[in-house]
Amino acid sequence: MTKPKSARPTEGKAPQPLAMRFNEGKPKLSYLLDFPHAMQYHANQSEAGAKKYALLNWRKGLPRRAIIDSLLRHLTAYAAGEEIDADGLPHLGGIVWNAMVLAEMHHRCPHLDDRLGNINNDK
């Protein structure tokens, strides 16, 4: 446990201790705020996807290779100097969105892991 710090003193009063928090070992999600452009790309891509498919359609599950294919298409197009995809969206948005969804699918849908070499597919 971290010892509480003191708040700023008010005029004529002693400083009051701050409330205790038990945050040791917990992830600091505020690090996400260090990437405002990436978060904006993700939000824009999510909004476009909600209009094109349905709100939170991706939560139904996507096989890993489908996500990886999309991620690589955006990445190779961007690496080749192309900024905007066929839907008029930045490739960077597709890269960020697919990377984040890939991480979510890893945890949410292990049964959809169809990567080459996955022991579940080598039956």
Secondary structure per residue as TSV (DSSP state, phi and psi in degrees):
chain	resnum	aa	ss	phi	psi
A	1	M	-	360.0	140.2
A	2	T	-	-88.3	134.5
A	3	K	-	-67.6	131.9
A	4	P	-	-64.0	143.0
A	5	K	-	-85.8	171.1
A	6	S	B	-96.8	143.3
A	7	A	-	-75.5	166.4
A	8	R	-	-61.1	139.9
A	9	P	-	-70.5	144.6
A	10	T	-	-96.0	161.1
A	11	E	T	-53.0	122.8
A	12	G	T	75.5	2.6
A	13	K	S	-120.8	150.1
A	14	A	-	-73.0	149.6
A	15	P	-	-63.6	142.7
A	16	Q	-	-97.1	141.1
A	17	P	B	-67.7	147.8
A	18	L	-	-76.5	160.6
A	19	A	-	-63.1	147.4
A	20	M	-	-77.9	147.9
A	21	R	-	-133.9	144.1
A	22	F	-	-111.5	71.3
A	23	N	-	-105.5	1.7
A	24	E	T	-59.1	132.3
A	25	G	T	79.5	-1.3
A	26	K	S	-94.0	147.9
A	27	P	-	-67.2	143.2
A	28	K	-	-94.7	88.9
A	29	L	G	-65.3	-13.9
A	30	S	G	-64.9	-14.3
A	31	Y	G	-59.5	-27.1
A	32	L	G	-58.5	-28.1
A	33	L	G	-72.2	-10.3
A	34	D	G	-75.6	-8.1
A	35	F	-	-124.8	61.3
A	36	P	H	-63.1	-35.0
A	37	H	H	-69.4	-43.4
A	38	A	H	-63.8	-39.6
A	39	M	H	-67.1	-35.2
A	40	Q	H	-67.7	-41.7
A	41	Y	H	-58.3	-45.0
A	42	H	H	-62.6	-45.6
A	43	A	H	-62.0	-44.3
A	44	N	H	-63.8	-41.7
A	45	Q	H	-66.4	-40.0
A	46	S	H	-63.6	-41.4
A	47	E	H	-64.7	-43.3
A	48	A	H	-63.9	-40.1
A	49	G	H	-65.2	-37.1
A	50	A	H	-64.2	-37.1
A	51	K	H	-73.2	-39.4
A	52	K	H	-75.3	-41.1
A	53	Y	T	-110.4	-74.7
A	54	A	-	-179.6	155.5
A	55	L	T	-58.5	125.3
A	56	L	T	59.9	26.7
A	57	N	G	-53.3	-37.7
A	58	W	G	-59.4	-24.9
A	59	R	G	-66.7	-14.5
A	60	K	G	-67.7	-19.6
A	61	G	-	112.2	141.8
A	62	L	-	-138.2	133.5
A	63	P	-	-62.3	145.8
A	64	R	H	-55.2	-44.6
A	65	R	H	-65.6	-31.2
A	66	A	H	-65.8	-40.2
A	67	I	H	-68.5	-45.4
A	68	I	H	-61.8	-41.4
A	69	D	H	-59.2	-46.7
A	70	S	H	-64.5	-43.4
A	71	L	H	-59.2	-45.8
A	72	L	H	-68.8	-34.4
A	73	R	H	-61.4	-47.0
A	74	H	H	-65.5	-41.3
A	75	L	H	-66.4	-45.0
A	76	T	H	-69.6	-35.8
A	77	A	H	-64.5	-43.4
A	78	Y	H	-64.9	-43.1
A	79	A	H	-62.2	-29.4
A	80	A	T	-82.3	-0.1
A	81	G	T	101.9	0.2
A	82	E	-	-83.4	130.6
A	83	E	-	-96.2	-39.4
A	84	I	B	-116.2	138.1
A	85	D	-	-87.6	-178.5
A	86	A	T	-63.9	-23.5
A	87	D	T	-87.7	2.2
A	88	G	S	82.7	15.9
A	89	L	-	-106.8	151.2
A	90	P	B	-64.7	137.2
A	91	H	H	-59.8	-32.3
A	92	L	H	-59.1	-34.8
A	93	G	H	-64.4	-41.9
A	94	G	H	-65.1	-37.3
A	95	I	H	-64.8	-51.0
A	96	V	H	-62.3	-48.1
A	97	W	H	-61.0	-48.8
A	98	N	H	-63.8	-38.8
A	99	A	H	-63.4	-41.7
A	100	M	H	-70.1	-40.0
A	101	V	H	-68.0	-36.3
A	102	L	H	-59.2	-44.2
A	103	A	H	-63.8	-40.3
A	104	E	H	-65.8	-44.1
A	105	M	H	-63.7	-33.4
A	106	H	H	-56.0	-39.9
A	107	H	H	-90.5	-37.8
A	108	R	H	-80.6	-35.3
A	109	C	-	-132.7	65.1
A	110	P	G	-61.1	-24.1
A	111	H	G	-70.3	-13.1
A	112	L	G	-98.6	16.5
A	113	D	-	-79.7	99.4
A	114	D	-	-111.2	24.1
A	115	R	-	-61.9	148.1
A	116	L	T	-62.9	136.9
A	117	G	T	86.6	-4.9
A	118	N	-	-67.5	132.3
A	119	I	G	-61.6	-25.7
A	120	N	G	-70.3	-19.8
A	121	N	G	-100.6	-5.1
A	122	D	-	-96.6	45.4
A	123	K	-	-91.6	360.0
